[in-house]
Amino acid sequence: MARVLLAEPDPDVLELVERALGGWGHEVVRYRPEWAPGEVDLMVFEPGMGARVVRLAETLAAATPPVQLVVVSVNPPELAVHALRPAAYVLKPFSLAELEAAVAGAVARVERGS
């Protein structure tokens, strides 16, 4: 499946999403502030983590090939994040089915090379 960078500030949501992604067959890498861009296919992130995470998302989205982005947030799409053209925007609270559909769509874009 995909190697997924996960950036989520809420420990409960982080654990839930990490377990779900792993259960769907993805390899999960937790974001750390010292993390340097590596080989990932997809980034699932909460923009509320701050400018460093948003800048990382911008860098990954501009890479060749681009890393697909899935935004998971309690806030509606922000213009700055919307400009990244994420594969999906999932509003909290979300169901696992919503998250799974968003991730599956992003993975399909990776596989198509979009």
C-alpha positions, -999 to 999 in steps of 0.1 A, spaced: 0 0 0 13 35 9 39 49 32 20 76 51 34 106 71 9 113 99 9 147 117 -19 151 143 -16 170 176 -44 152 196 -30 120 210 -63 101 209 -69 111 172 -33 103 164 -37 68 179 -70 62 162 -58 73 127 -25 54 131 -43 22 140 -68 26 111 -41 33 86 -21 3 97 -52 -18 96 -57 -8 60 -22 -20 52 -3 13 52 30 19 68 27 49 91 55 73 100 46 98 128 57 134 122 83 148 146 95 184 144 130 172 135 116 149 107 134 155 74 115 148 42 119 112 33 102 88 10 65 90 17 35 86 -7 9 104 14 7 129 42 -23 130 65 -22 161 86 -39 186 109 -30 222 98 -36 233 134 -2 218 142 13 250 129 33 266 102 61 241 102 37 213 93 20 234 66 53 243 51 63 206 51 30 198 33 38 225 7 73 210 1 60 175 -2 31 186 -25 57 203 -48 80 173 -49 84 151 -80 64 130 -78 41 150 -56 31 136 -22 -7 134 -19 -22 153 10 -52 145 31 -62 172 55 -80 162 87 -92 192 107 -119 205 129 -118 238 109 -133 243 75 -108 245 46 -85 274 50 -74 293 19 -37 286 26 -43 249 30 -69 248 2 -43 263 -21 -22 230 -16 -50 212 -35 -52 183 -11 -65 150 -24 -91 152 4 -103 174 33 -119 155 61 -137 175 88 -135 163 124 -154 146 138 -152 120 111 -161 84 107 -135 58 98 -154 52 66 -149 88 56 -112 87 64 -108 54 46 -124 68 15 -102 99 16 -71 79 20 -81 54 -7 -87 83 -31 -53 98 -23 -36 64 -28 -53 60 -61 -39 93 -72 -4 81 -62 -9 49 -82 -20 69 -113 9 93 -108 -14 123 -105 
